[in-house]
């Protein structure tokens, strides 16, 4: 998320505009990350927001780190209503390493884009 902040700061000079745009950009990314809405329930036309959300990949990596190989008491319950499967309920399509690589890719791309924006603006005003 730091890279997104760098990109906003590099592209927009007015602090008030950045303060207005930050929640407009961050809240949809958080909404479709899987915290509040299951990723399977996101409508088809909103899936691009799901795929560009860096929060999604961080949440997936966190959940996999916490619950992979963990045996909870509720996982062995005979009654399905009392049972639980934290990772199975999430239906993650990526492995732990894929999510980490994706987060690294997004970090790199956003920082490179912020640098390119600054370089373009510095050449523009010379």
Helices and strands as residue ranges (DSSP letters): H 2-11, H 15-31, G 39-41, G 44-46, H 47-52, H 54-67, G 73-76, H 86-90, H 96-124
